[in-house]
Amino acid sequence: GMLLGSREQLGSRVYALLQGSGLVHILSVSGLHIAVFFSLAQLVLRRAGKRIALLASIPLAGVYVFLTGASVPSVRSFVMISFLAVAEVLHRPKNTAASLGLAVTLFCLLDPMSMVQTGSILSIVAVWCLYAVAPAIQLPEGKATGVLRGGAVSLAVSAVTLPVMAMMSGYLPLLAPFCSILALPVMPAALA
């Protein structure tokens, strides 16, 4: 289910538990999934050289997006990762805000109604938060700085997305920030 975004095998009780804990997003193929798949493709292709691995990983990630149903969050992630990969191949500065803007602009042009879907809004708001808020989080240096920073970033993303979830779905999963702190660190390994 996590790998392909499939929910058919889940019973209604399990789905309700995931939704209540705010973890239903792990079943939505989005940025984390695309980034893990793209990174694995690059890793497999690295012997061909960095530039070729980057360029070859783009169509492979596109196939993965297609196979998972091409949801708005997964296509947004694919557009952003492709834009950033091409920038790296061309030795241009990587600009996360520009890649997010490009993805949103494409959706507005191709399917304006997709921008009012809950998944689209949460995906865009979460990426914006990672781009704008995460760099501002300063923690003292130490052995646990990476873990603390990851937790602080997860809480910041939750603080921004919880009101959107409440507004769009009618409920407020208060456990979401804490469940995300526990689940998100293991997702890349689970997907790989």
C-alpha positions as CSV (number, residue, x, y, z in Angstrom):
1,G,0.0,0.0,0.0
2,M,2.8,2.4,0.9
3,L,4.8,1.7,-2.3
4,L,1.9,2.0,-4.8
5,G,-0.6,4.2,-2.8
6,S,-3.1,1.3,-2.8
7,R,-5.8,1.3,-0.2
8,E,-7.8,-1.7,-1.4
9,Q,-6.3,-4.2,1.0
10,L,-7.1,-2.0,4.0
11,G,-10.1,-2.7,6.1
12,S,-12.3,0.3,7.0
13,R,-11.2,0.0,10.7
14,V,-7.5,0.2,9.8
15,Y,-8.1,3.1,7.4
16,A,-10.1,4.9,10.1
17,L,-7.2,4.4,12.6
18,L,-4.7,5.8,10.0
19,Q,-6.9,8.7,9.3
20,G,-7.5,9.4,13.0
21,S,-3.8,9.3,13.7
22,G,-3.0,11.6,10.8
23,L,-1.0,8.9,9.1
24,V,-3.2,8.3,6.1
25,H,-0.7,10.4,4.1
26,I,1.8,7.6,4.2
27,L,-0.5,5.8,1.7
28,S,-0.5,8.8,-0.6
29,V,2.4,8.6,-3.2
30,S,4.0,12.0,-2.9
31,G,7.3,13.7,-2.4
32,L,8.9,11.2,-0.1
33,H,8.0,8.3,-2.3
34,I,9.2,10.0,-5.5
35,A,12.4,11.2,-3.8
36,V,13.2,7.7,-2.5
37,F,12.4,6.1,-5.9
38,F,14.5,8.8,-7.8
39,S,17.4,8.3,-5.4
40,L,17.3,4.5,-5.8
41,A,17.2,4.9,-9.5
42,Q,20.3,7.2,-9.4
43,L,22.0,4.7,-7.1
44,V,21.5,1.8,-9.5
45,L,22.6,3.9,-12.5
46,R,25.6,5.7,-10.8
47,R,28.1,3.6,-12.8
48,A,27.1,5.4,-15.9
49,G,28.1,8.7,-14.4
50,K,26.3,11.3,-12.4
51,R,24.7,13.3,-15.2
52,I,23.5,10.2,-17.1
53,A,22.1,8.8,-13.8
54,L,20.3,12.0,-13.1
55,L,18.8,12.2,-16.6
56,A,17.9,8.5,-16.8
57,S,16.2,8.7,-13.4
58,I,13.7,11.2,-14.6
59,P,11.8,8.9,-17.0
60,L,12.1,6.0,-14.6
61,A,10.5,8.2,-11.9
62,G,7.8,9.2,-14.5
63,V,6.9,5.6,-15.0
64,Y,6.6,5.1,-11.2
65,V,4.3,8.1,-11.0
66,F,2.2,6.7,-13.8
67,L,2.1,3.2,-12.2
68,T,0.9,4.7,-8.9
69,G,-2.0,6.6,-10.5
70,A,-0.4,10.0,-11.1
71,S,-2.0,11.8,-8.2
72,V,-1.5,15.5,-8.0
73,P,1.0,15.2,-5.1
74,S,3.1,12.6,-7.0
75,V,3.1,14.6,-10.2
76,R,4.0,17.8,-8.3
77,S,6.9,15.9,-6.7
78,F,7.9,14.5,-10.1
79,V,7.9,18.0,-11.7
80,M,9.9,19.4,-8.9
81,I,12.5,16.6,-8.8
82,S,12.8,16.7,-12.6
83,F,13.3,20.5,-12.6
84,L,16.0,20.2,-9.9
85,A,17.7,17.3,-11.6
86,V,17.9,19.2,-14.9
87,A,19.3,22.3,-13.1
88,E,22.0,20.1,-11.6
89,V,22.9,18.6,-14.9
90,L,23.1,22.0,-16.5
91,H,25.2,23.3,-13.5
92,R,22.5,25.9,-12.7
93,P,21.4,26.8,-9.1
94,K,18.7,24.6,-7.7
95,N,15.7,26.6,-6.7
96,T,13.1,24.8,-4.7
97,A,10.6,27.7,-4.7
98,A,10.9,28.0,-8.5
99,S,10.3,24.2,-8.9
100,L,7.2,24.4,-6.6
101,G,6.0,27.4,-8.6
102,L,6.5,25.6,-11.9
103,A,4.5,22.6,-10.7
104,V,1.7,24.7,-9.3
105,T,1.6,26.8,-12.5
106,L,1.4,23.6,-14.7
107,F,-1.5,22.3,-12.6
108,C,-3.3,25.6,-12.8
109,L,-3.0,25.6,-16.6
110,L,-3.8,21.9,-17.2
111,D,-6.3,21.1,-14.5
112,P,-7.3,24.2,-12.4
113,M,-9.8,22.2,-10.3
114,S,-7.0,19.9,-9.0
115,M,-5.7,22.8,-7.0
116,V,-8.8,22.7,-4.6
117,Q,-8.3,19.0,-3.7
118,T,-7.2,18.3,-0.2
119,G,-4.2,16.3,-1.2
120,S,-3.0,19.1,-3.6
121,I,-3.4,21.8,-0.9
122,L,-1.7,19.7,1.8
123,S,1.2,18.8,-0.6
124,I,1.8,22.4,-1.6
125,V,1.6,23.7,1.9
126,A,3.9,21.0,3.3
127,V,6.5,21.7,0.6
128,W,6.3,25.4,1.3
129,C,6.7,24.8,5.0
130,L,9.8,22.6,4.3
131,Y,11.2,25.3,2.1
132,A,10.3,28.4,4.2
133,V,10.1,27.2,7.8
134,A,12.6,24.4,8.2
135,P,15.7,26.5,7.4
136,A,14.7,28.9,10.2
137,I,14.8,26.2,12.9
138,Q,18.0,26.6,14.8
139,L,19.1,24.1,17.4
140,P,22.3,23.9,19.5
141,E,25.0,21.6,18.0
142,G,25.2,18.2,19.6
143,K,24.9,14.4,19.0
144,A,21.1,14.5,18.8
145,T,20.9,17.6,16.6
146,G,19.8,15.7,13.5
147,V,17.0,13.9,15.4
148,L,15.8,17.0,17.2
149,R,15.9,19.0,13.9
150,G,13.8,16.3,12.2
151,G,11.3,16.3,15.0
152,A,11.1,20.1,15.0
153,V,10.6,20.2,11.2
154,S,7.9,17.5,11.4
155,L,6.1,19.5,14.2
156,A,6.4,22.7,12.1
157,V,4.9,21.0,9.0
158,S,2.1,19.6,11.2
159,A,1.4,23.0,12.7
160,V,0.9,24.4,9.2
161,T,-1.0,21.4,7.7
162,L,-3.3,20.6,10.7
163,P,-5.5,23.6,10.2
164,V,-5.7,22.8,6.5
165,M,-6.7,19.2,7.3
166,A,-9.3,20.4,9.8
167,M,-10.8,22.9,7.3
168,M,-10.8,20.4,4.4
169,S,-11.9,17.2,6.2
170,G,-13.9,18.4,9.1
171,Y,-11.8,16.7,11.8
172,L,-8.5,17.6,13.5
173,P,-6.1,14.6,14.0
174,L,-4.3,15.9,17.1
175,L,-2.0,12.8,17.2
176,A,-0.7,13.6,13.7
177,P,2.4,15.5,14.7
178,F,3.5,12.8,17.2
179,C,2.6,9.9,14.9
180,S,4.5,11.6,12.0
181,I,7.6,12.0,14.2
182,L,7.6,8.2,14.8
183,A,6.6,7.1,11.3
184,L,8.4,9.4,8.9
185,P,12.0,8.4,9.8
186,V,11.3,4.7,8.9
187,M,9.3,5.4,5.7
188,P,12.3,5.7,3.4
189,A,13.8,2.4,4.6
190,A,10.4,0.7,4.3
191,L,9.9,2.0,0.8
192,A,13.4,1.0,-0.3
